[in-house]
Amino acid sequence: MDMMHNLLMAVIVALIGVFVKELLPYIQKEKERALLELRQTKWAWAAEIVDTVVRAVEQTVSDQLHGEGKKDEAVKWIRKLTYSAGIQLTDDQISAMIEAAVRAMNQENSAVVHELPSAIGFVPDKEDAE
């Protein structure tokens, strides 16, 4: 009976060892996946914050500030909002994200300007085309 008990314990310990050996890499892989997803989510939040701030600054201070003044105002708000969201961005990251948001906003505005006439049924006269 004692030998049977020892054999059963050895089998259980071996099974636990195999289970843990297989489980640890899975847990590590899931941890890495979760961290990557978290980083991607934080970058998405940061991009959303930057895009929103750039659009807000453009709409609210465009008469008072220009160029670097607008950028400084945007940076101030981006820092405040990303800090409160627990997102850390470097100056270079903020600048690059602002430039991307401005470029995207300008491309959207350009598309609207080019598409609007045809969208409302405007057909230019020969004089308008010249």
C-alpha distance (Angstrom), angle and dihedral (degrees) to the residues before:
residue distance angle dihedral
M1 . . .
D2 3.80 . .
M3 3.80 90.5 .
M4 3.81 90.8 50.1
H5 3.80 89.7 50.9
N6 3.81 91.7 50.8
L7 3.81 91.5 47.4
L8 3.79 91.4 50.0
M9 3.82 90.8 49.1
A10 3.82 90.7 49.2
V11 3.82 90.8 51.8
I12 3.81 91.3 47.7
V13 3.81 91.8 48.9
A14 3.81 90.6 48.1
L15 3.79 91.3 49.8
I16 3.79 90.9 49.0
G17 3.81 89.4 49.7
V18 3.81 92.6 51.2
F19 3.80 91.1 44.9
V20 3.81 92.7 50.5
K21 3.82 91.7 44.1
E22 3.80 90.0 55.2
L23 3.79 95.1 38.0
L24 3.81 98.5 53.3
P25 3.83 96.2 61.1
Y26 3.81 89.1 46.8
I27 3.81 91.3 51.3
Q28 3.80 90.9 47.5
K29 3.82 91.3 49.2
E30 3.82 91.3 49.0
K31 3.80 90.6 48.1
E32 3.82 91.1 52.9
R33 3.81 90.8 46.9
A34 3.81 91.2 50.1
L35 3.81 92.1 48.5
L36 3.81 91.0 49.3
E37 3.79 90.4 49.5
L38 3.80 90.1 49.1
R39 3.82 91.6 50.3
Q40 3.81 90.6 48.5
T41 3.80 90.2 48.9
K42 3.80 91.3 49.8
W43 3.81 90.6 49.6
A44 3.80 89.6 49.5
W45 3.83 89.9 50.3
A46 3.79 90.6 47.8
A47 3.81 91.7 49.2
E48 3.80 90.7 49.0
I49 3.80 91.3 49.2
V50 3.81 92.2 48.7
D51 3.80 93.2 46.7
T52 3.80 92.1 48.6
V53 3.81 93.5 46.5
V54 3.82 93.3 47.4
R55 3.81 91.0 51.2
A56 3.81 92.2 45.3
V57 3.80 93.0 49.4
E58 3.80 90.8 47.5
Q59 3.80 91.4 51.9
T60 3.79 99.4 41.1
V61 3.80 108.4 34.9
S62 3.79 103.1 25.9
D63 3.82 91.9 111.3
Q64 3.81 95.9 47.7
L65 3.81 102.5 37.1
H66 3.78 134.5 38.7
G67 3.81 136.2 -173.5
E68 3.81 111.2 -26.8
G69 3.81 91.9 15.1
K70 3.80 90.5 59.9
K71 3.78 90.9 45.3
D72 3.82 91.8 50.1
E73 3.80 90.4 50.6
A74 3.82 90.6 48.6
V75 3.83 91.9 48.1
K76 3.81 90.8 51.0
W77 3.81 91.9 53.8
I78 3.80 94.3 40.8
R79 3.80 91.2 53.3
K80 3.80 91.5 48.8
L81 3.81 95.0 47.5
T82 3.81 97.4 41.6
Y83 3.80 90.7 47.1
S84 3.80 91.1 52.9
A85 3.84 88.8 48.7
G86 3.81 91.5 51.1
I87 3.79 93.9 -113.1
Q88 3.79 119.2 137.9
L89 3.80 117.3 -154.7
T90 3.78 129.5 175.7
D91 3.81 122.2 -130.8
D92 3.80 89.6 -106.7
Q93 3.80 92.1 51.3
I94 3.81 91.5 49.5
S95 3.81 91.8 48.5
A96 3.79 92.8 48.7
M97 3.79 92.0 47.7
I98 3.81 92.1 48.4
E99 3.81 90.9 50.4
A100 3.80 90.7 49.7
A101 3.82 91.8 48.6
V102 3.81 92.1 48.5
R103 3.81 91.2 47.4
A104 3.82 91.4 49.9
M105 3.79 91.6 46.9
N106 3.81 91.7 49.7
Q107 3.81 91.4 48.6
E108 3.81 90.2 50.9
N109 3.80 91.0 49.5
S110 3.80 90.9 47.5
A111 3.80 91.0 51.1
V112 3.81 90.9 50.4
V113 3.81 91.8 50.2
H114 3.81 91.5 50.7
E115 3.81 96.3 41.5
L116 3.80 99.6 40.0
P117 3.83 98.8 76.2
S118 3.79 93.7 53.5
A119 3.80 91.7 39.8
I120 3.81 91.2 59.0
G121 3.79 92.6 42.3
F122 3.80 96.7 -105.1
V123 3.76 112.2 160.5
P124 3.80 111.6 -174.4
D125 3.77 119.7 -129.1
K126 3.75 118.5 -128.4
E127 3.79 88.1 -99.7
D128 3.83 91.6 53.5
A129 3.79 92.1 50.2
E130 3.79 92.2 56.3
